[in-house]
Amino acid sequence: MLNRRIIVIAGTVLTALAVPLNSYAKDDPAGGSAHCGQFTCQVEVDVPGQAGGQAGGSGSTGGTGSSDGGDPSDEKVCTYKLADPQPLAGSLDWEGHEPGDGAVYEQTCGWGGVADDTIVRMVWLADPPPQETVDPAVLAQRAVDSMVLLGPDVASPRGSGKYTVGVPMWMWVNQSATTYGPNSASASAGGITVTAIAKVSKIVWAMGDGASVTCTGPGTPYTSSAGMAQSPTCGHVYSKISGSAQSGKFPVTATSTWTINWQGGGQAGQLTEVRQTNVQVAVGEVQVVR
């Protein structure tokens, strides 16, 4: 579905493009049209992938809406700022009205928290626009979507390592903002700012031999002084070799759960994200030399 949006281009830009500044209206055979006045030019363009009718119009106050599936990240959020100074009489921004009859506002609308999907234009309104109602939970999801949250950065077990049946395996991960946290981001709209902080709350290890190990921390790195002791925080002991597994290795999957706490706009909440990392682990028997 196509959505027609209006973009206002200043006269100085039109001059650079060698576009005459005298008033005219011209239809674009590609599906858009342009309406130009002395100082500004409104260009209507058809944008794929956005549901809804033409935005704006005399007396319009904008608002919020969702696209095709109601995904909150696709909601439109518009804010208004009184143009100061007001445009000169006869400007296209007055939409046929005279100064003193209502006012002209700068309208900014964004979709889904995508920086490249923001429309800024001048609109005439008969009355001051109502305060835009913004759902802090929607802003929280936008903040999370802007984060880079990856699967565990597995330090042990190593895909290149060789492990032994019956010998305790210590498991741990490297910690960074993108693989373990904390990771933070903010999103703003309608005068509200929401900040979200993400951190891995647990890692579930599927060991490939049918066993599953849940670790609530990053694990403890092994040191030679530990000898044959088991890991105090995150470990596993294989009871069979990996020779019968595909490629002769156990497919180990480390699944991290990111817990995201957010607050802003007088509200607070929690979100979760899940990420995975896969490692192939070879497990054999102790070779006795006689």
C-alpha positions as CSV (number, residue, x, y, z in Angstrom):
1,M,0.0,0.0,0.0
2,L,1.2,3.5,-0.8
3,N,1.0,6.4,1.6
4,R,1.2,10.0,0.2
5,R,3.4,12.3,2.3
6,I,4.0,16.0,1.9
7,I,7.6,17.3,2.1
8,V,8.2,21.1,2.3
9,I,11.2,22.4,0.5
10,A,12.5,25.9,1.1
11,G,12.8,28.3,-1.7
12,T,16.6,28.5,-1.4
13,V,16.8,24.8,-2.1
14,L,14.5,25.2,-5.1
15,T,16.8,28.0,-6.4
16,A,19.7,25.6,-6.2
17,L,17.7,23.1,-8.2
18,A,16.9,25.7,-10.8
19,V,13.1,25.4,-10.0
20,P,11.1,28.6,-10.7
21,L,9.7,30.2,-7.5
22,N,6.5,31.5,-9.1
23,S,3.3,29.7,-8.0
24,Y,2.4,26.6,-9.9
25,A,0.9,23.2,-9.5
26,K,2.3,20.2,-11.4
27,D,1.3,16.6,-11.3
28,D,4.0,14.0,-11.3
29,P,3.3,11.1,-13.6
30,A,5.1,8.8,-11.1
31,G,2.4,9.4,-8.6
32,G,3.3,12.6,-6.8
33,S,2.7,16.3,-7.3
34,A,4.2,19.7,-6.4
35,H,2.6,22.9,-5.3
36,C,4.9,25.8,-5.0
37,G,4.5,29.4,-3.7
38,Q,6.9,32.3,-3.4
39,F,8.9,30.9,-0.5
40,T,8.2,27.2,-0.2
41,C,7.2,24.2,-2.2
42,Q,5.1,21.2,-1.1
43,V,6.0,18.0,-2.8
44,E,3.7,15.0,-2.4
45,V,5.4,11.7,-2.8
46,D,4.0,8.1,-2.6
47,V,5.9,6.1,-0.1
48,P,5.7,2.2,-0.3
49,G,5.0,0.1,2.7
50,Q,3.0,2.6,4.8
51,A,-0.7,2.2,5.3
52,G,-3.1,5.1,5.7
53,G,-4.4,8.1,3.7
54,Q,-2.9,11.4,2.9
55,A,-1.4,13.2,5.9
56,G,-2.3,16.7,6.9
57,G,-4.7,19.2,5.5
58,S,-6.4,22.3,6.7
59,G,-7.2,21.9,10.4
60,S,-5.4,18.6,10.7
61,T,-3.7,17.8,14.0
62,G,-1.9,14.6,12.9
63,G,-1.8,11.8,15.5
64,T,-0.8,8.2,15.8
65,G,-1.5,5.2,13.8
66,S,-0.2,1.7,13.0
67,S,0.7,0.0,9.8
68,D,-0.8,-3.3,8.6
69,G,-0.2,-5.5,11.7
70,G,-0.5,-3.0,14.4
71,D,3.2,-3.3,15.3
72,P,3.8,-0.6,17.9
73,S,7.2,0.1,16.3
74,D,5.3,1.3,13.2
75,E,3.1,3.8,15.0
76,K,3.3,7.4,13.7
77,V,4.1,10.1,16.4
78,C,3.7,13.7,15.5
79,T,4.8,16.8,17.5
80,Y,4.2,20.5,16.9
81,K,6.1,23.7,17.3
82,L,4.7,27.1,16.7
83,A,6.6,28.7,13.8
84,D,8.5,31.7,15.0
85,P,8.4,34.1,13.2
86,Q,5.1,33.2,11.4
87,P,5.3,33.1,7.6
88,L,4.6,36.2,5.6
89,A,1.0,36.8,4.3
90,G,0.5,35.0,1.0
91,S,2.8,32.2,1.9
92,L,1.7,28.7,0.9
93,D,2.1,27.7,4.6
94,W,-1.1,29.7,5.4
95,E,-3.1,27.3,3.1
96,G,-5.2,30.2,1.9
97,H,-5.7,31.8,5.3
98,E,-4.6,35.2,6.5
99,P,-2.2,35.9,9.4
100,G,-4.1,36.1,12.6
101,D,-6.6,33.4,11.4
102,G,-5.2,30.4,13.4
103,A,-1.4,29.9,13.2
104,V,1.3,27.9,11.3
105,Y,3.2,25.2,13.1
106,E,6.2,23.0,12.3
107,Q,4.9,19.4,12.4
108,T,7.4,16.6,12.8
109,C,6.2,13.0,12.3
110,G,8.2,9.8,12.8
111,W,7.5,6.1,12.1
112,G,8.9,3.2,14.1
113,G,11.9,5.1,15.5
114,V,13.7,5.0,12.1
115,A,15.8,8.1,11.7
116,D,15.5,8.2,7.9
117,D,11.7,7.9,8.1
118,T,10.8,11.3,9.6
119,I,8.7,14.0,7.9
120,V,9.0,17.7,8.8
121,R,6.6,20.2,7.3
122,M,4.7,23.4,8.0
123,V,0.9,23.1,8.7
124,W,-1.8,25.6,9.3
125,L,-4.1,24.9,12.3
126,A,-7.2,26.9,13.4
127,D,-6.6,26.0,17.0
128,P,-3.4,25.1,19.0
129,P,-2.8,21.4,18.7
130,P,-3.6,19.1,21.6
131,Q,-0.7,17.6,23.5
132,E,0.4,14.4,21.7
133,T,-0.2,11.3,23.8
134,V,2.9,9.0,23.5
135,D,3.0,5.5,25.0
136,P,6.2,5.2,27.0
137,A,6.2,1.4,26.2
138,V,6.4,2.2,22.5
139,L,9.4,4.4,23.1
140,A,11.0,1.7,25.3
141,Q,10.7,-0.8,22.4
142,R,12.2,1.8,20.0
143,A,15.1,2.2,22.4
144,V,15.7,-1.5,22.5
145,D,15.5,-1.8,18.7
146,S,18.3,0.8,18.5
147,M,20.6,-1.4,20.6
148,V,23.1,-3.9,19.3
149,L,22.4,-7.1,21.4
150,L,24.3,-10.2,20.3
151,G,24.6,-13.8,21.4
152,P,27.1,-14.9,24.0
153,D,30.8,-14.4,23.2
154,V,31.8,-17.9,24.2
155,A,35.3,-18.2,25.6
156,S,34.9,-21.8,26.8
157,P,34.2,-24.4,25.5
158,R,36.2,-23.7,22.4
159,G,35.4,-25.1,19.0
160,S,39.1,-25.8,18.5
161,G,39.5,-27.5,21.9
162,K,39.5,-31.2,22.7
163,Y,37.8,-32.3,25.9
164,T,37.7,-35.5,27.8
165,V,34.8,-37.7,29.1
166,G,34.5,-37.5,32.9
167,V,36.7,-34.3,33.2
168,P,34.8,-31.2,34.4
169,M,34.4,-28.6,31.7
170,W,34.4,-25.0,32.8
171,M,32.1,-22.7,30.8
172,W,32.3,-18.9,30.6
173,V,31.8,-16.0,28.3
174,N,33.6,-12.8,27.5
175,Q,31.7,-9.7,28.7
176,S,31.0,-6.6,26.6
177,A,28.2,-4.1,26.2
178,T,26.9,-5.9,23.1
179,T,27.3,-9.5,24.2
180,Y,26.6,-9.3,28.0
181,G,25.7,-5.7,29.0
182,P,24.9,-3.4,30.5
183,N,23.8,-1.7,27.3
184,S,21.7,1.4,27.3
185,A,19.7,3.6,24.8
186,S,17.0,6.2,24.9
187,A,14.1,7.3,22.6
188,S,12.1,10.5,22.7
189,A,8.8,11.8,21.3
190,G,6.2,14.2,22.3
191,G,8.3,15.7,25.1
192,I,8.8,12.2,26.7
193,T,12.2,10.4,26.9
194,V,12.4,6.8,27.8
195,T,15.7,5.1,28.8
196,A,16.3,1.4,28.6
197,I,19.1,-0.6,30.2
198,A,19.8,-4.2,29.0
199,K,21.8,-6.9,30.7
200,V,22.0,-10.7,30.3
201,S,20.2,-12.3,33.2
202,K,21.0,-15.9,32.3
203,I,22.6,-18.2,29.8
204,V,21.2,-21.6,29.0
205,W,23.7,-24.1,27.6
206,A,22.3,-27.0,25.5
207,M,25.3,-29.3,25.6
208,G,24.5,-31.5,22.6
209,D,24.4,-34.7,24.7
210,G,20.9,-34.1,25.9
211,A,21.9,-32.1,29.0
212,S,21.0,-28.5,29.6
213,V,22.9,-26.2,32.0
214,T,21.5,-22.8,33.2
215,C,24.0,-20.2,34.4
216,T,22.9,-16.9,36.0
217,G,26.3,-15.3,35.5
218,P,29.1,-15.1,32.9
219,G,30.9,-18.2,34.4
220,T,34.3,-18.5,36.0
221,P,37.5,-18.7,33.9
222,Y,39.5,-21.9,34.5
223,T,42.9,-21.6,36.0
224,S,45.5,-24.5,36.3
225,S,45.4,-24.2,40.1
226,A,41.8,-25.6,40.0
227,G,43.1,-28.9,38.9
228,M,40.2,-31.4,38.3
229,A,37.6,-29.4,40.4
230,Q,34.3,-28.5,38.9
231,S,33.5,-24.9,38.0
232,P,31.9,-23.1,41.0
233,T,29.5,-21.2,38.8
234,C,29.0,-22.8,35.4
235,G,30.2,-26.2,34.2
236,H,29.3,-29.6,32.8
237,V,30.8,-33.2,32.8
238,Y,30.3,-35.2,29.6
239,S,29.7,-38.9,30.2
240,K,30.0,-40.0,26.6
241,I,32.2,-39.2,23.6
242,S,31.1,-37.1,20.7
243,G,32.3,-39.6,18.0
244,S,28.7,-40.6,17.2
245,A,27.5,-37.0,16.8
246,Q,27.4,-35.3,13.4
247,S,30.9,-34.2,12.3
248,G,32.2,-36.0,15.4
249,K,31.4,-33.0,17.7
250,F,28.6,-32.1,20.1
251,P,26.6,-29.0,18.9
252,V,26.6,-26.7,21.9
253,T,24.1,-23.8,21.9
254,A,24.4,-20.9,24.4
255,T,21.2,-19.0,24.6
256,S,21.3,-15.7,26.5
257,T,18.3,-13.9,27.9
258,W,18.6,-10.1,27.9
259,T,16.5,-8.5,30.6
260,I,15.7,-4.8,29.7
261,N,14.5,-2.4,32.4
262,W,13.1,0.9,31.2
263,Q,11.6,4.0,32.7
264,G,10.3,7.4,31.5
265,G,7.1,9.3,31.0
266,G,6.1,8.5,34.6
267,Q,6.1,4.7,33.8
268,A,8.5,1.8,34.1
269,G,8.6,-1.7,32.8
270,Q,10.6,-4.7,31.7
271,L,11.3,-6.3,28.3
272,T,13.3,-9.4,27.2
273,E,15.3,-10.3,24.2
274,V,16.9,-13.7,23.4
275,R,20.1,-14.4,21.4
276,Q,22.1,-17.5,20.6
277,T,25.6,-18.6,19.8
278,N,26.6,-22.1,18.5
279,V,29.9,-24.0,19.2
280,Q,31.0,-27.5,18.0
281,V,32.7,-29.4,20.8
282,A,34.8,-32.5,20.4
283,V,34.8,-34.9,23.4
284,G,37.0,-38.0,23.5
285,E,38.4,-40.5,26.0
286,V,41.7,-40.5,27.8
287,Q,44.4,-42.2,25.7
288,V,46.6,-44.4,27.8
289,V,50.1,-45.1,26.6
290,R,51.6,-48.4,27.5
